[in-house]
């Protein structure tokens, strides 16, 4: 195990103002009792949410709700934001010392947090794939909120990382018939690798028991309304930021007795909340990531030193990715 360092500095990614990121050096306190010092190996960029944060599009009304654990600063900036960090405990309680862990922490090369804020990775899960943990946690919560049952016909609209994980989880429920829908034809290969049926356009005349919307675009929610069968549930996993959303509730919405339900990982799904803690949900999300097929969702990687330019390119569309992984110096040595 690497010896504990006495250096009291860390480097973190900050959004200085909307559209501009930078790396800043800041003091790093030593770990006190019950805390751990983590050296970061990888972080993942949660592209949809982080692009909105980077662009300064967090509505004023949601600035408290959208705070992430260990965030510093305020929206729209300067702010230190992010929640997909994988690292190694270099100092802390004996049971965690030397362990690879996941933490909901912004992009930073070293940090100190309470020991209960980290989750040890299962032996079968490599750190390089564990950057998907927050996405899997959101997808798992979404499947719970959707209450998908064996035999249901399910359509998932929008095949970003969360949408693909929802479709993958739903397809593993016995008897389900899952359609993965996205207007981007490049998603066909990824969906196929995950064993999913894919379509670019809504199927004519088909009706679904459950429709999950994860495209992040209001048009996708309109499509979801058209695909939902009588008394079906539409679960919206998209977060639109400050974008207004117009939904045609004057057409078949009432006659079909449809339900639109929001899902967000900030609270454990209602049906599970009495028994499932956040720690138990995260442990299950990490366990579900053990399948190597999920590596296909990580389709880009860059160095931490390049993160300001990388984040700008992802936010404005010059760079596309499902999950973009950030590699830190500790992963290279």
C-alpha positions in Angstrom: 0.0 0.0 0.0 1.2 3.5 -0.8 2.4 5.4 2.2 0.3 8.3 3.4 1.4 11.5 2.0 2.1 14.7 4.0 1.4 17.0 1.1 -1.5 19.2 1.9 -2.6 20.2 -1.6 -5.2 18.8 -4.0 -6.1 19.8 -7.6 -9.8 20.0 -8.6 -11.9 20.9 -11.6 -14.0 24.1 -11.2 -16.5 25.7 -13.4 -15.3 29.3 -13.1 -18.3 30.7 -14.9 -20.8 29.2 -17.4 -18.9 27.7 -20.3 -15.4 28.0 -18.7 -13.7 25.3 -16.6 -10.3 25.4 -14.9 -8.1 23.3 -12.6 -7.4 24.9 -9.2 -5.1 23.9 -6.4 -6.6 24.0 -3.0 -5.6 23.0 0.6 -6.2 19.4 1.6 -6.9 18.7 5.3 -5.5 15.5 6.8 -8.0 12.8 7.5 -9.4 12.8 11.1 -11.0 9.9 13.0 -13.6 8.2 10.9 -12.4 9.8 7.6 -10.5 8.5 4.6 -8.0 10.0 2.2 -8.7 8.9 -1.3 -6.4 9.1 -4.3 -8.5 9.3 -7.4 -8.0 6.8 -10.2 -10.9 7.7 -12.5 -13.9 9.9 -12.7 -16.8 9.7 -15.1 -18.6 12.7 -16.7 -22.4 12.4 -16.3 -22.8 14.1 -19.6 -26.4 15.3 -19.5 -26.4 16.8 -16.1 -22.9 18.1 -16.1 -23.3 19.7 -19.5 -26.3 21.7 -18.1 -24.3 22.7 -15.0 -21.3 23.6 -17.2 -23.5 25.8 -19.3 -25.1 27.5 -16.3 -28.5 26.1 -17.0 -29.5 25.1 -13.5 -32.8 26.9 -12.7 -32.7 29.2 -9.7 -35.5 27.3 -8.1 -33.4 24.0 -8.3 -30.0 25.3 -7.1 -30.4 23.8 -3.7 -31.9 20.5 -4.9 -29.2 20.0 -7.5 -26.3 20.3 -5.1 -24.2 17.2 -5.2 -22.3 15.7 -2.2 -19.1 17.6 -1.4 -19.9 20.4 -3.9 -18.1 23.6 -3.2 -19.3 27.0 -4.5 -22.7 27.9 -5.9 -24.5 27.7 -9.3 -23.9 29.0 -11.9 -20.2 29.4 -10.7 -17.6 29.3 -9.5 -18.6 25.8 -8.5 -16.9 22.4 -8.1 -19.3 19.8 -9.3 -19.4 16.0 -10.2 -20.4 12.7 -8.7 -18.6 9.8 -10.3 -15.3 9.3 -8.6 -13.3 6.1 -8.2 -10.2 6.0 -6.2 -8.0 4.1 -3.7 -8.0 4.7 0.1 -4.5 5.6 1.1 -5.2 6.5 4.7 -8.1 5.7 6.9 -9.8 2.9 9.0 -8.0 -0.4 8.7 -11.0 -2.1 7.0 -10.8 0.4 4.1 -7.1 1.0 3.9 -5.9 0.1 0.4 -9.4 -0.6 -0.9 -10.7 0.7 -4.3 -13.9 2.7 -3.6 -16.6 4.7 -5.3 -17.6 8.1 -4.0 -20.1 10.8 -5.1 -17.4 13.4 -5.3 -16.4 16.2 -7.8 -13.5 15.8 -10.1 -10.4 16.1 -7.8 -7.1 14.2 -7.6 -7.2 13.6 -3.8 -9.8 14.3 -1.2 -10.8 13.6 2.4 -14.4 12.4 3.2 -16.1 10.6 6.0 -15.6 6.8 5.7 -19.3 6.2 5.3 -19.3 8.3 2.1 -17.3 5.7 0.2 -18.4 2.3 -1.1 -15.9 -0.5 -1.5 -15.8 -2.0 -5.0 -16.8 -5.7 -5.3 -13.8 -7.9 -6.3 -15.4 -8.6 -9.7 -15.7 -4.9 -10.6 -12.6 -3.1 -12.1 -12.1 0.6 -11.1 -12.2 1.6 -14.7 -15.8 0.4 -15.1 -16.9 1.6 -11.7 -17.3 5.2 -13.0 -20.7 4.0 -14.2 -21.9 3.5 -10.6 -24.0 6.7 -10.3 -25.6 6.0 -13.7 -26.5 2.4 -12.6 -27.9 3.7 -9.4 -30.1 6.1 -11.3 -31.2 3.4 -13.7 -32.0 1.0 -10.9 -34.1 3.6 -9.2 -35.9 4.3 -12.4 -36.7 0.6 -12.9 -38.1 0.5 -9.4 -40.2 3.6 -10.0 -41.5 2.1 -13.3 -42.6 -1.1 -11.4 -41.8 -3.2 -14.5 -43.3 -6.7 -14.1 -42.5 -10.0 -15.8 -44.2 -10.1 -19.2 -44.5 -6.3 -19.6 -43.9 -4.6 -23.0 -41.4 -1.8 -22.2 -40.1 1.0 -24.4 -37.1 3.0 -23.4 -36.7 6.3 -25.3 -33.3 7.9 -25.4 -30.2 5.7 -25.3 -27.7 7.6 -23.3 -26.0 5.7 -20.5 -28.9 5.8 -18.2 -31.4 4.9 -20.9 -29.3 1.9 -22.0 -28.8 0.7 -18.5 -32.6 0.9 -17.8 -33.3 -1.1 -21.0 -30.6 -3.6 -20.1 -32.0 -4.1 -16.5 -35.6 -4.3 -17.8 -34.6 -6.9 -20.4 -33.3 -9.2 -17.6 -36.7 -9.3 -16.0 -38.2 -12.7 -17.1 -40.7 -12.4 -20.0 -40.2 -8.7 -20.7 -40.3 -7.4 -24.3 -38.0 -4.3 -24.4 -37.6 -1.9 -27.3 -34.7 0.6 -27.1 -35.6 3.7 -29.2 -33.3 6.5 -30.3 -33.2 8.7 -33.3 -29.4 8.4 -33.5 -28.6 5.3 -35.6 -25.2 4.9 -34.0 -26.9 3.6 -30.9 -27.9 0.5 -32.8 -24.5 -1.2 -32.3 -24.4 -0.5 -28.6 -28.0 -1.7 -28.1 -27.2 -4.8 -30.0 -24.1 -5.5 -27.9 -26.4 -5.3 -24.8 -28.8 -7.8 -26.4 -31.5 -5.1 -27.0 -34.0 -4.7 -29.8 -33.4 -1.2 -31.4 -35.5 1.2 -33.5 -34.9 4.7 -34.8 -38.6 5.6 -35.1 -41.6 4.8 -33.0 -43.3 1.5 -34.1 -46.7 2.1 -35.7 -49.7 0.9 -33.8 -47.7 -0.6 -30.9 -48.7 0.1 -27.3 -46.5 -0.4 -24.3 -47.2 -1.2 -20.6 -44.4 1.0 -19.5 -42.5 3.7 -21.3 -39.3 5.2 -19.8 -38.2 8.5 -21.2 -34.5 9.3 -20.9 -33.6 11.4 -24.0 -33.4 14.8 -22.2 -35.4 16.3 -25.0 -39.1 17.4 -24.7 -39.9 15.7 -28.0 -39.1 12.4 -26.5 -41.7 12.9 -23.8 -44.3 13.6 -26.5 -43.2 10.4 -28.3 -43.7 8.5 -24.9 -47.3 9.7 -24.6 -48.0 8.3 -28.1 -46.6 4.9 -27.3 -48.2 4.4 -23.9 -51.2 1.9 -23.8 -54.3 2.2 -21.7 -53.5 3.1 -18.1 -49.8 2.7 -18.8 -47.1 4.4 -16.9 -44.6 6.9 -18.4 -41.5 7.3 -16.2 -39.5 10.5 -17.0 -35.8 10.2 -16.1 -34.8 13.3 -18.1 -33.7 16.5 -16.4 -34.4 19.5 -18.6 -32.6 22.2 -16.6 -34.2 25.5 -17.5 -35.7 24.3 -20.8 -39.5 24.7 -20.9 -41.4 21.5 -21.7 -44.6 21.5 -23.6 -46.6 18.3 -23.3 -49.8 17.6 -25.3 -52.1 16.6 -22.5 -55.2 17.5 -24.5 -55.1 14.5 -26.8 -55.3 10.9 -25.6 -53.8 11.6 -22.2 -57.1 11.5 -20.3 -59.0 8.9 -22.3 -56.1 6.5 -21.9 -55.8 7.3 -18.2 -52.0 7.7 -18.5 -49.7 8.3 -15.6 -46.5 10.4 -15.9 -44.1 9.8 -13.1 -40.8 11.5 -12.4 -37.8 9.5 -11.2 -34.6 10.9 -9.8 -31.9 9.2 -7.7 -31.9 11.8 -4.9 -34.6 9.7 -3.1 -34.9 6.0 -3.0 -37.9 4.8 -5.0 -41.1 4.8 -3.0 -41.8 1.1 -3.0 -38.2 0.4 -1.7 -37.7 3.3 0.6 -38.8 1.6 3.8 -36.1 -1.1 3.5 -33.4 0.3 1.2 -30.8 2.8 2.4 -28.7 4.8 0.0 -25.8 2.5 0.9 -27.7 -0.7 0.1 -28.8 0.8 -3.2 -25.3 1.8 -4.1 -23.9 -1.6 -3.2 -26.5 -3.2 -5.5 -25.6 -0.8 -8.3 -21.9 -1.7 -8.0 -22.8 -5.4 -8.0 -24.8 -5.0 -11.2 -21.8 -3.5 -12.9 -19.8 -6.7 -12.7 -20.8 -7.8 -16.2 -18.0 -6.9 -18.7 -20.5 -6.2 -21.5 -21.1 -2.8 -19.9 -17.6 -1.7 -20.8 -19.2 -0.7 -24.2 -20.9 2.3 -22.5 -17.5 3.9 -21.8 -16.5 5.2 -25.2 -14.1 8.0 -24.5 -11.2 8.7 -22.1 -8.9 11.7 -21.5 -6.4 12.9 -18.9 -7.4 14.9 -15.9 -5.1 17.7 -17.0 -7.2 18.1 -20.2 -10.6 18.2 -18.3 -11.3 21.9 -18.9 -11.1 21.5 -22.7 -12.8 18.1 -22.6 -15.8 19.4 -20.6 -16.2 22.3 -23.0 -16.1 20.1 -26.0 -18.7 17.6 -24.5 -21.0 20.5 -23.5 -21.1 22.2 -26.8 -21.3 19.0 -28.9 -17.8 19.1 -30.5 -17.1 15.8 -28.7 -19.7 13.1 -28.3 -19.7 10.2 -25.9 -21.9 7.9 -23.9 -19.8 7.9 -20.8 -16.5 9.8 -20.9 -13.9 8.6 -18.5 -11.3 10.9 -17.0 -7.9 9.2 -16.1 -5.9 10.5 -13.2 -2.1 10.2 -12.7 -2.6 7.6 -10.0 -4.2 5.2 -12.6 -1.1 5.5 -14.8 1.7 4.8 -12.3 
